[in-house]
Amino acid sequence: MIHDRMEEFAADLPPMRALMGLDFGTKTIGVAVSDRMRSVASGIETVRRKKFTQDAGRLVEIAEGREIGGIVMGLPRNMDGSEGPRAQSTRAFARNLSRLLDLPIGFWDERLSTVAAERALLEADTSRARRAEVVDQVAAAYILQGALDRLTRIG
């Protein structure tokens, strides 16, 4: 089930299962996971995009291996809140992924998440090469952490 509202997403989640956060881009997918208590998000991987079946196959592997209970996908809205082509492709990916994984999927407004991730990496004095490697998974962790914080206020 795909949810636009966090309240509906929260109601659909199984208890004591970790969540997976995705920063869906045109070339990569940043992946983050939470702990079972859903308090902390950690970036774990950057999936280089190839074809849907390969990309989704890797995400399914991660979800099954870590006993994930739900997925939070960053939704790239425009600064005025409207949705453009990137948001539409994110929604299409979520629809296709939901056919492979029987997990609730929720969207989280990801405006400026990559900017925040880049800033955090700069403040940590991360080298340019290392930033390029991890920025997507740090952005995924930023997206997931925002959703986790929101979920604690719901439940």
Secondary structure by P-SEA (a helix, b strand, c coil): cccccaaaaaaaccccbbbbbbbccccbbbbbbbcccccbbbbccccccccaaaaaaaaaaaaaaacccbbbbbbbccccccccaaaaaaaaaaaaaaaaccbbbbbccccaaaaaaaaaaaaacccaaaaaacaaaaaaaaaaaaaaaaaaaac
